[in-house]
Amino acid sequence: MNPKQQREAEILTRLEAGVLDVETGAELLGVSARQVRRLRAGFRQEGMAAVVHGNSGRSRANRTDPALVERILALAGPEGKYHDLNVCHLQELLEHEEQITIGRSTLDHLLKQAGVRKPAKTAPPVHRRRRQRRSAEGMLLQIDGSPADWLEGRGPKATLIGAIDDATGKIVFLLFRPSEDQVGYLLLLRSVAQCYGLPMGIYHDRHTILRSPKQPTVEEQLAGQTPMSQLQRVMAELGIEAIPAHSPQAKGRIERLWSTLQDRLTKELRLAGISTLQAANAFLPGFMERYNTRFAKEPQDPQSAWVPLPADLDRNYYFAICETRKVRADHCIRFAGQRLQLEPGPEDPSLVDESVTVHVVPEGDIYVYHGKRRISHRPVAAPQAPPPQPSGEALQPAQPAAPKPRTRQRAWLFGQH
């Protein structure tokens, strides 16, 4: 018998001996007086066996099949293909890939009991002020880039650029890029605008791609201008409020997303046998759909705040890197080491000494605008260098021409004029 059963037997023995009354025995055992009488009656008939529960030594009716436990431990053990998945992720893949349905808490108990998983160490708590989610989808996006070894050495390291909706926690964009660059964020803005619309605001860090570190000059201060990065300019022209974060914790929703993806996505890429960035980008849409189905929440306000793009919006004007050039007298401009011949139309008969803007979209195509009017252009071949001398017999140096007789000079010298 265990200590609890031994204590119960001692109390019942004292009841039988008359040392204790029923009320005191009920208080000591923590049961009712009626239950004490029942226990004492059983104790009189069966003796010490009456205090031992009838299910003692029996297997639980709802216990997990030992063969199933052995299979799960083989899959999640050190040599198993799911050896480094967390419990929630493991439960999902066991059901989806292995047709094993098991509760999360039961799975967690089995893994810890077998020593396959250990309780996670938690950092000491930091007291911060909690920011409430925005009420409607599209009111605020959090964007960021996460450089990591996403392919775990099977391919090149990359940066995952993404955006998450603050109201719902839904991933609206993911893309692998070789590094965190302007092209990746331009693709993010364009893709989100085309699929959902324009958000009211974007929460981002203070990376120089997203926020210019330059201080305004005196001329800019007098003109009321602020130095902007290319992405700042795009968001300002589209009417999107850019909100820079002062700490990683301020945009904690997307920071927690990176923690989740570095745990889940890396392992799913490994299980899918992906070793290139092209294949990884092709894998992302299906992963995003499953993630949003699992984790996205309903917004407080069902009315969406996305602003749809106008049908006549020139996307090549807005979603592009922009630089200014001055038109020369021959209606040419120079850009990126090449000469572009402008072909203005009737609305722009002459653009000499005018400023035009060159817009480069993420795909690399070049567009030229005067204001917001697109100007046709064509590349002009650079002057070719003179052809090299033909190989063969060496050319004879040219003989200098014979000097002309200085008749007039001699005539003047000798008085013959």
C-alpha positions as CSV (number, residue, x, y, z in Angstrom):
1,M,0.0,0.0,0.0
2,N,1.1,3.6,-0.6
3,P,1.3,6.1,2.2
4,K,-2.2,7.5,1.6
5,Q,-3.7,4.0,1.8
6,Q,-1.8,3.3,5.0
7,R,-3.0,6.5,6.6
8,E,-6.6,5.6,5.6
9,A,-6.3,2.1,7.1
10,E,-4.9,3.5,10.4
11,I,-7.9,5.9,10.7
12,L,-10.4,3.1,10.0
13,T,-8.6,0.9,12.6
14,R,-9.0,3.7,15.2
15,L,-12.7,4.1,14.3
16,E,-13.2,0.4,14.9
17,A,-11.4,0.6,18.2
18,G,-13.6,3.5,19.3
19,V,-10.8,5.9,19.6
20,L,-12.3,8.2,16.9
21,D,-15.9,9.1,16.2
22,V,-17.4,9.2,12.7
23,E,-17.4,13.0,12.5
24,T,-13.6,13.2,13.3
25,G,-12.9,10.4,10.9
26,A,-14.8,12.2,8.1
27,E,-12.7,15.4,8.8
28,L,-9.4,13.5,8.8
29,L,-10.3,11.6,5.6
30,G,-11.8,14.6,3.9
31,V,-15.1,12.8,3.0
32,S,-18.7,12.9,4.3
33,A,-19.9,11.0,7.4
34,R,-21.9,8.7,5.1
35,Q,-18.8,7.8,3.1
36,V,-17.0,7.0,6.4
37,R,-19.7,4.5,7.4
38,R,-19.4,2.8,4.0
39,L,-15.6,2.6,4.3
40,R,-15.9,1.2,7.8
41,A,-18.4,-1.5,6.7
42,G,-16.0,-2.5,3.9
43,F,-13.1,-2.5,6.3
44,R,-14.9,-4.9,8.6
45,Q,-15.6,-7.4,5.7
46,E,-12.4,-7.2,3.7
47,G,-9.8,-5.9,6.1
48,M,-6.8,-4.0,4.6
49,A,-7.9,-4.9,1.0
50,A,-10.8,-2.5,1.4
51,V,-8.6,0.6,1.3
52,V,-6.9,-0.4,-2.0
53,H,-8.7,0.9,-5.1
54,G,-10.1,-1.7,-7.4
55,N,-8.2,-0.3,-10.5
56,S,-4.8,-0.5,-8.8
57,G,-2.4,-2.4,-10.9
58,R,-4.6,-2.3,-14.0
59,S,-3.8,-0.5,-17.3
60,R,-5.8,2.6,-18.1
61,A,-8.7,2.2,-20.4
62,N,-7.7,5.2,-22.5
63,R,-4.0,4.5,-22.6
64,T,-2.1,4.9,-26.0
65,D,-1.4,1.7,-27.8
66,P,2.3,0.7,-27.0
67,A,2.9,-0.1,-30.7
68,L,1.8,3.4,-31.7
69,V,3.9,4.9,-29.0
70,E,6.9,3.0,-30.2
71,R,6.3,4.2,-33.8
72,I,5.9,7.8,-32.7
73,L,9.2,7.7,-30.7
74,A,11.0,6.2,-33.7
75,L,9.8,9.1,-35.9
76,A,10.5,11.8,-33.3
77,G,13.6,10.2,-31.8
78,P,17.2,11.3,-32.5
79,E,17.4,9.2,-35.6
80,G,13.8,9.9,-36.8
81,K,13.0,12.3,-39.6
82,Y,10.9,14.5,-37.2
83,H,13.7,14.6,-34.6
84,D,13.8,18.4,-34.2
85,L,10.1,19.4,-34.7
86,N,8.2,21.1,-31.8
87,V,5.2,19.3,-30.4
88,C,2.5,21.3,-32.2
89,H,4.3,21.0,-35.6
90,L,4.9,17.3,-34.9
91,Q,1.3,16.7,-34.2
92,E,0.2,18.3,-37.4
93,L,2.7,16.4,-39.6
94,L,1.9,13.1,-37.9
95,E,-1.7,13.5,-38.8
96,H,-1.0,14.9,-42.3
97,E,1.9,12.7,-43.4
98,E,1.7,9.6,-41.2
99,Q,-2.1,9.3,-40.5
100,I,-1.5,9.3,-36.8
101,T,-4.1,11.2,-34.8
102,I,-3.0,12.0,-31.2
103,G,-3.7,14.8,-28.8
104,R,-1.1,17.5,-28.4
105,S,-0.9,17.2,-24.6
106,T,-0.7,13.4,-24.8
107,L,2.1,13.6,-27.4
108,D,4.0,16.1,-25.2
109,H,3.6,13.8,-22.2
110,L,4.9,10.8,-24.2
111,L,7.9,12.6,-25.6
112,K,8.9,14.0,-22.2
113,Q,8.3,10.7,-20.4
114,A,10.6,9.0,-22.9
115,G,13.3,11.8,-22.6
116,V,12.9,12.7,-26.3
117,R,11.9,16.3,-25.5
118,K,12.9,18.5,-22.6
119,P,11.0,21.4,-21.2
120,A,12.0,24.6,-22.9
121,K,14.0,27.1,-21.0
122,T,12.3,30.5,-20.7
123,A,14.0,33.8,-20.4
124,P,13.3,36.0,-17.4
125,P,10.2,38.1,-18.0
126,V,10.5,41.6,-19.2
127,H,7.7,44.0,-18.4
128,R,6.5,45.7,-21.5
129,R,3.4,47.5,-22.5
130,R,1.1,45.4,-24.6
131,R,-0.2,47.0,-27.9
132,Q,-3.6,46.0,-29.0
133,R,-4.2,44.6,-32.4
134,R,-5.6,46.9,-35.0
135,S,-9.3,46.4,-35.4
136,A,-9.6,45.7,-39.2
137,E,-7.6,43.9,-41.7
138,G,-5.4,46.1,-43.9
139,M,-5.1,48.9,-41.3
140,L,-1.4,48.0,-40.5
141,L,1.2,45.7,-42.0
142,Q,4.4,44.7,-40.3
143,I,7.2,44.1,-42.7
144,D,10.8,42.8,-42.2
145,G,13.5,40.6,-43.6
146,S,15.1,37.6,-41.8
147,P,18.5,36.4,-42.9
148,A,19.2,32.8,-42.0
149,D,20.4,29.5,-43.3
150,W,16.9,28.5,-44.4
151,L,18.1,25.6,-46.5
152,E,20.3,24.2,-43.7
153,G,23.4,24.0,-45.9
154,R,21.7,22.4,-48.9
155,G,21.8,25.6,-50.8
156,P,22.8,29.3,-50.4
157,K,21.9,31.4,-47.4
158,A,19.1,33.8,-48.1
159,T,16.9,36.4,-46.6
160,L,13.1,35.8,-46.2
161,I,11.2,39.0,-46.8
162,G,7.7,39.0,-45.4
163,A,4.6,41.0,-44.4
164,I,2.0,40.1,-41.7
165,D,-1.3,41.7,-41.1
166,D,-1.5,43.2,-37.6
167,A,-5.3,42.6,-37.1
168,T,-5.4,39.0,-38.1
169,G,-1.8,37.7,-37.9
170,K,-2.2,36.5,-41.5
171,I,0.9,36.2,-43.7
172,V,0.3,38.3,-46.8
173,F,3.7,38.0,-48.5
174,L,6.8,35.8,-48.3
175,L,9.8,35.8,-50.7
176,F,13.3,34.4,-50.5
177,R,16.0,36.9,-51.8
178,P,19.8,36.5,-51.7
179,S,19.9,39.6,-49.4
180,E,17.6,42.2,-47.9
181,D,17.3,44.6,-50.8
182,Q,15.1,47.2,-52.5
183,V,13.9,44.8,-55.1
184,G,12.5,42.5,-52.5
185,Y,10.5,45.2,-50.7
186,L,9.3,46.6,-54.1
187,L,8.0,43.2,-55.0
188,L,6.4,43.0,-51.5
189,L,4.5,46.3,-51.9
190,R,3.4,45.5,-55.5
191,S,2.3,42.0,-54.7
192,V,0.3,43.1,-51.6
193,A,-1.3,46.0,-53.6
194,Q,-2.3,43.7,-56.4
195,C,-3.7,40.9,-54.2
196,Y,-5.3,42.8,-51.4
197,G,-5.0,46.6,-51.9
198,L,-3.0,49.3,-50.3
199,P,-2.7,49.2,-46.5
200,M,-3.3,52.3,-44.4
201,G,0.1,52.0,-42.6
202,I,3.3,49.9,-42.6
203,Y,5.3,49.2,-39.4
204,H,9.0,48.6,-40.2
205,D,12.5,48.8,-38.7
206,R,15.0,51.6,-39.3
207,H,16.9,49.8,-42.1
208,T,18.4,52.4,-44.5
209,I,16.5,50.7,-47.3
210,L,13.2,51.7,-45.6
211,R,14.3,54.9,-44.0
212,S,16.9,57.4,-45.1
213,P,19.6,58.2,-42.5
214,K,20.5,61.5,-44.2
215,Q,19.9,64.8,-42.5
216,P,18.1,67.5,-44.6
217,T,20.3,70.2,-46.0
218,V,19.6,73.9,-45.4
219,E,17.9,74.2,-48.9
220,E,15.7,71.1,-48.1
221,Q,14.7,72.6,-44.7
222,L,13.7,75.9,-46.3
223,A,11.7,74.0,-48.9
224,G,10.1,71.8,-46.3
225,Q,11.6,68.6,-47.8
226,T,12.9,65.5,-46.0
227,P,15.5,63.1,-47.4
228,M,13.7,59.9,-48.4
229,S,14.8,56.4,-49.4
230,Q,13.3,54.9,-52.5
231,L,10.9,52.8,-50.4
232,Q,9.9,55.9,-48.4
233,R,9.1,57.7,-51.6
234,V,7.0,54.9,-52.9
235,M,4.9,54.7,-49.7
236,A,4.6,58.5,-49.5
237,E,3.3,58.7,-53.2
238,L,0.8,55.9,-52.5
239,G,-0.5,57.5,-49.4
240,I,0.8,54.8,-47.0
241,E,1.9,55.9,-43.5
242,A,5.4,54.6,-42.8
243,I,5.9,54.0,-39.1
244,P,9.5,53.2,-38.0
245,A,9.9,51.0,-34.9
246,H,12.3,52.0,-32.1
247,S,13.0,48.4,-31.0
248,P,12.4,44.8,-32.3
249,Q,9.9,44.3,-29.5
250,A,7.8,47.1,-30.9
251,K,7.0,45.0,-34.0
252,G,6.9,41.8,-32.0
253,R,4.2,40.2,-34.2
254,I,6.6,39.7,-37.2
255,E,9.5,39.0,-34.9
256,R,7.6,36.1,-33.4
257,L,6.7,35.0,-37.0
258,W,10.4,34.7,-37.8
259,S,10.8,32.5,-34.7
260,T,8.0,30.3,-35.8
261,L,9.1,30.1,-39.5
262,Q,12.8,29.3,-38.6
263,D,11.4,26.4,-36.6
264,R,8.7,25.1,-39.0
265,L,9.6,26.3,-42.5
266,T,13.2,25.1,-42.4
267,K,12.1,21.6,-41.5
268,E,9.3,21.5,-44.0
269,L,11.8,22.6,-46.7
270,R,14.1,19.8,-45.6
271,L,11.3,17.2,-45.6
272,A,10.4,18.4,-49.2
273,G,14.0,18.0,-50.3
274,I,14.3,21.6,-51.5
275,S,17.8,22.9,-52.1
276,T,17.4,26.0,-54.3
277,L,15.8,29.4,-53.8
278,Q,13.6,29.0,-56.9
279,A,12.1,25.8,-55.5
280,A,11.8,27.3,-52.0
281,N,9.8,30.3,-53.4
282,A,7.6,27.9,-55.3
283,F,6.9,26.0,-52.0
284,L,5.9,29.2,-50.1
285,P,2.3,29.7,-51.4
286,G,1.1,26.3,-50.1
287,F,2.9,26.8,-46.8
288,M,1.4,30.3,-46.4
289,E,-2.1,28.9,-47.0
290,R,-1.7,26.2,-44.4
291,Y,-0.1,28.6,-41.9
292,N,-3.0,31.1,-42.2
293,T,-5.6,28.4,-41.9
294,R,-3.9,27.2,-38.7
295,F,-3.0,30.5,-37.0
296,A,-4.8,33.5,-38.5
297,K,-7.5,35.1,-36.4
298,E,-10.8,36.9,-37.2
299,P,-10.5,40.7,-37.0
300,Q,-12.6,42.7,-34.5
301,D,-14.1,44.7,-37.4
302,P,-15.2,42.6,-40.3
303,Q,-15.1,45.6,-42.7
304,S,-11.7,45.5,-44.5
305,A,-9.5,48.6,-44.5
306,W,-7.6,47.7,-47.7
307,V,-7.7,50.5,-50.3
308,P,-8.1,49.0,-53.8
309,L,-5.8,50.2,-56.6
310,P,-7.4,52.4,-59.2
311,A,-7.9,50.6,-62.5
312,D,-6.0,53.2,-64.5
313,L,-3.0,53.3,-62.0
314,D,0.4,53.1,-63.8
315,R,2.1,50.5,-61.6
316,N,5.4,50.9,-63.4
317,Y,5.5,54.6,-62.3
318,Y,4.9,53.9,-58.6
319,F,6.5,50.4,-57.9
320,A,10.0,51.3,-59.2
321,I,13.3,52.8,-58.3
322,C,13.3,56.4,-59.5
323,E,16.2,58.7,-60.5
324,T,16.2,62.1,-62.2
325,R,18.1,63.1,-65.3
326,K,18.4,66.3,-67.4
327,V,17.7,66.1,-71.1
328,R,20.6,67.1,-73.4
329,A,20.4,69.2,-76.6
330,D,20.2,66.0,-78.7
331,H,17.2,64.7,-76.6
332,C,19.4,62.1,-75.0
333,I,20.0,61.1,-71.4
334,R,22.5,58.9,-69.8
335,F,21.5,56.2,-67.3
336,A,23.3,53.2,-66.0
337,G,26.2,53.5,-68.5
338,Q,23.9,53.7,-71.5
339,R,22.6,56.5,-73.7
340,L,18.8,56.7,-74.1
341,Q,17.3,58.7,-77.1
342,L,14.0,60.3,-76.0
343,E,11.2,60.5,-78.6
344,P,8.7,63.0,-77.2
345,G,5.2,63.2,-78.7
346,P,3.0,66.1,-79.6
347,E,2.4,67.0,-76.0
348,D,6.1,67.3,-75.4
349,P,7.6,68.8,-78.6
350,S,10.9,69.6,-76.9
351,L,12.4,68.4,-73.6
352,V,15.8,70.1,-73.9
353,D,17.1,71.1,-70.5
354,E,14.0,69.6,-68.9
355,S,14.2,67.1,-66.0
356,V,12.8,63.6,-66.6
357,T,12.6,60.6,-64.2
358,V,13.9,57.2,-65.0
359,H,11.9,54.4,-63.4
360,V,13.3,50.9,-63.1
361,V,10.8,48.1,-62.1
362,P,11.9,45.0,-60.2
363,E,12.2,43.0,-63.4
364,G,14.8,45.5,-64.7
365,D,12.7,47.2,-67.4
366,I,13.3,51.0,-67.8
367,Y,10.6,53.6,-68.2
368,V,11.1,57.4,-68.7
369,Y,8.5,59.9,-67.4
370,H,8.1,63.7,-67.8
371,G,6.0,64.4,-64.8
372,K,3.6,61.4,-64.9
373,R,3.5,61.2,-68.7
374,R,5.5,58.3,-70.1
375,I,8.0,59.2,-72.8
376,S,9.0,56.7,-75.5
377,H,12.7,56.0,-75.7
378,R,15.2,53.8,-77.3
379,P,18.8,52.9,-76.6
380,V,21.5,54.5,-78.7
381,A,24.6,52.6,-79.5
382,A,27.8,54.1,-78.2
383,P,30.4,55.3,-80.7
384,Q,32.5,52.4,-81.7
385,A,36.3,52.5,-81.3
386,P,38.4,52.5,-84.6
387,P,39.1,49.0,-85.9
388,P,42.5,47.5,-85.0
389,Q,45.2,47.4,-87.6
390,P,45.2,44.2,-89.7
391,S,47.8,41.6,-88.8
392,G,50.3,40.8,-91.5
393,E,53.1,43.0,-93.1
394,A,53.9,46.0,-91.0
395,L,52.7,49.2,-92.5
396,Q,55.5,51.4,-93.7
397,P,55.5,54.8,-92.0
398,A,54.2,57.5,-94.3
399,Q,56.9,59.8,-95.8
400,P,56.7,63.4,-94.9
401,A,55.5,65.7,-97.7
402,A,58.2,67.8,-99.5
403,P,58.2,71.4,-98.3
404,K,56.9,73.9,-100.8
405,P,59.3,76.4,-102.2
406,R,59.2,79.6,-100.4
407,T,59.1,81.7,-103.5
408,R,57.5,84.8,-102.0
409,Q,59.9,84.7,-99.1
410,R,62.9,84.5,-101.4
411,A,61.5,87.2,-103.6
412,W,61.1,89.5,-100.7
413,L,64.6,88.7,-99.4
414,F,66.3,89.5,-102.7
415,G,64.1,92.4,-103.6
416,Q,62.2,90.5,-106.3
417,H,58.8,91.8,-105.7
